[in-house]
Amino acid sequence: MNEYYCKEKYSLTELRIFGGAGGFSLVELIVAMVAGLIIIGAAYSIFLGQERTMSKQDKIVEMQQNVRAAMDMLSREVMMAGYAKSNGIPYSSSQLQIMADLNEDGDVTDAHENIIYTYDAGGKRINRNTGGGAQPFAENITAFTFQYLDENGSGTTTTDDIRGVRLTITGRTSAPVNGQYPAYTLRADVYARNLAYLQY
């Protein structure tokens, strides 16, 4: 009767060979899962390492750009000091004041004609005041110093002798990198174009 319904007959051995008891054994499945987890774990570890490296590099680049941008703007404004005005950089040990009569109306009361830079050590920032009160200019700054220079590049404390400023800005990252705050310092001697031609 079995022969009537089954056109082909196989022995028990043949059924095992041809897949009658097919699939993976439990051991094979566990080995495959463990191998897969090892590969995924290694890939994730590499990804995390690259992400941490990129994050560190981003913080350092951000710090450098912050300091460079601050130095660039400060330098531009120092170079404009004294335009149509003799005392473009008055001496002060606590603030850097830059004056220029940009619209040549005989005073420095208009916007951006009388700029004062100060350093807030507690807030770690440089503030800039153009007449409307001090505003944050550069953040994450750990040091901001300025030294007044005469026409020979020597330091001076006499307003009439000031021809330039030696600027030093030190910034740090906004967040720790490997538990520390990397620092970046820029220094530049900037001379006011207009003050260079003054004769007292």
C-alpha positions in Angstrom: 0.0 0.0 0.0 2.8 2.4 0.8 4.3 1.5 -2.5 1.1 2.6 -4.2 1.1 6.2 -2.8 4.9 6.8 -3.0 6.3 6.7 -6.4 9.8 6.7 -5.1 11.1 5.0 -2.0 14.2 5.9 0.0 16.0 4.2 2.8 16.5 5.9 6.1 20.1 6.6 5.3 19.2 8.2 2.0 16.6 10.5 3.8 19.3 11.7 6.2 21.7 12.4 3.3 19.2 14.2 1.1 17.8 16.5 3.8 15.1 14.5 5.6 16.7 15.7 8.9 17.9 19.0 7.4 18.8 22.4 9.0 21.6 23.5 11.4 22.4 21.8 14.6 22.3 23.8 17.8 26.1 23.8 18.0 26.4 25.1 14.5 23.9 27.9 15.2 25.7 28.9 18.4 29.1 29.0 16.7 27.6 31.1 13.8 26.0 33.6 16.3 29.2 33.9 18.3 31.3 34.6 15.2 28.7 37.2 14.0 28.8 38.9 17.4 32.6 39.0 17.4 32.6 40.6 13.9 29.9 43.2 14.9 31.7 44.0 18.2 35.0 44.6 16.3 33.2 46.8 13.8 31.5 48.8 16.5 34.8 49.2 18.4 36.4 50.6 15.3 33.5 52.9 14.7 33.6 54.3 18.3 37.4 54.8 18.0 37.0 56.8 14.8 34.1 58.8 16.2 36.2 59.8 19.3 39.1 60.8 17.1 36.9 62.9 14.9 35.3 64.5 18.0 38.7 65.4 19.3 39.9 66.8 16.0 36.7 68.9 15.7 37.2 70.4 19.1 40.8 71.3 18.3 39.9 72.8 14.9 37.1 74.8 16.5 39.5 76.2 19.1 42.1 77.2 16.4 39.5 78.8 14.2 38.1 80.7 17.2 41.5 82.2 18.2 42.4 82.9 14.5 39.1 84.7 13.9 39.6 86.8 17.0 43.1 87.7 16.1 42.1 88.6 12.5 39.4 91.0 13.6 41.5 92.6 16.3 44.4 93.0 13.8 42.1 94.7 11.2 40.8 97.2 13.8 44.2 98.0 15.1 45.4 98.7 11.6 42.6 101.2 11.2 43.4 103.0 14.4 44.1 106.7 14.1 42.3 107.3 10.8 41.6 111.0 10.7 42.6 111.2 14.4 46.0 111.5 16.0 45.5 109.5 19.2 44.1 106.3 17.8 45.3 104.0 20.5 45.4 105.6 24.0 47.5 103.8 26.6 45.7 101.7 29.1 46.9 98.6 31.0 43.3 97.3 31.6 41.7 97.7 28.1 42.6 98.0 24.5 40.9 101.0 23.0 41.0 101.6 19.3 39.7 104.9 17.8 39.3 106.0 14.2 37.2 108.8 12.7 35.8 106.6 9.9 33.3 109.1 8.5 35.7 112.0 9.0 33.2 114.1 10.9 35.7 115.3 13.5 34.7 112.9 16.3 34.7 109.2 17.2 31.2 108.9 18.6 29.7 107.0 15.7 29.3 103.3 15.4 32.6 101.3 15.3 34.7 104.5 15.7 35.6 103.9 19.4 36.1 100.2 20.2 37.2 98.9 23.6 38.4 95.3 24.2 38.6 93.9 27.7 39.4 90.5 29.1 37.0 88.6 31.4 39.2 86.1 33.2 36.2 84.6 35.1 34.2 84.0 32.0 37.2 83.1 29.9 36.3 85.5 27.1 37.2 88.7 25.4 34.5 91.4 25.4 34.1 94.1 22.8 32.3 97.4 23.3 31.5 99.6 20.4 29.4 102.0 22.4 26.4 99.9 23.4 28.0 98.0 26.3 30.4 95.1 26.4 29.5 92.1 24.3 31.2 88.6 24.1 33.7 88.7 21.3 35.6 85.4 21.7 34.8 82.6 24.1 37.0 79.9 25.7 40.0 82.4 25.9 42.4 81.6 28.7 44.7 84.6 28.2 44.5 87.9 26.3 47.4 90.3 26.6 48.5 93.4 24.6 51.7 95.4 24.7 52.0 98.9 23.0 54.8 99.3 20.6 56.6 102.4 19.3 57.9 102.9 15.8 61.0 100.8 16.6 59.0 97.9 17.9 59.9 98.6 21.5 57.4 98.7 24.3 56.0 102.0 25.3 53.5 103.4 27.8 53.3 106.9 26.2 50.1 107.4 24.1 51.8 109.7 21.6 54.5 107.1 20.9 52.2 104.2 20.2 52.3 102.9 16.7 51.2 99.4 17.1 50.2 96.6 19.5 51.7 93.2 20.3 48.6 90.9 20.6 48.7 87.5 22.3 45.6 85.3 22.5 45.4 81.9 24.0 42.3 79.8 23.6 41.3 76.3 24.7 38.8 73.7 23.6 35.2 74.1 24.6 35.3 70.6 26.2 38.0 68.4 27.6 40.0 66.1 25.3 41.4 63.0 27.0 40.6 64.7 30.4 42.5 67.9 29.5 41.9 71.2 27.7 44.4 71.6 24.8 45.5 75.2 24.3 46.4 77.2 21.3 48.3 80.6 21.3 48.6 83.2 18.6 50.9 86.2 18.8 51.1 89.1 16.3 52.7 92.5 16.1 50.2 94.8 14.4 50.9 98.3 13.4 48.3 101.0 12.7 48.8 102.2 9.1 47.7 105.7 9.9 49.7 106.1 13.1 52.9 105.1 11.2 52.9 108.4 9.4 52.2 110.7 12.3 54.8 113.3 13.2 54.5 114.8 16.7 
